[in-house]
Amino acid sequence: MKLCINGRDREFLLDSDPRLTPLVELLQMKADRIAIEHNGAIIPRSTWEKVFLKDGDKLEIVQFVGGGKI
C-alpha cells in the first residue's frame, strides 16, 4: 500500500490489516506521544482502531518531544 506520510511517499505491507493502529506499530512510534491527521482530518486516538487506510491516503504525524531548560 502506498501512503504519503509527512509529505513523503512510502510503501507498506498492510494488506491483511490496513488500519491506522498497525501502521503506528509498524513505524515503531509511541501512540501516547503522537497526533495523526488522515486526509486532512485530525483523528482522535480513541478511534485509530476504526480508521481503515487505502492506497494513496495522506497522513501527517506529529511526534511530541519533551526537553528544554526550566
Protein Blocks (a to p, Z undefined) as FASTA:
>chain_A
ZZdeehiacdddfkloccfklmmmmnopafklcccdeehiacdfklmmmpccdehiacdd
ddddeedjZZ
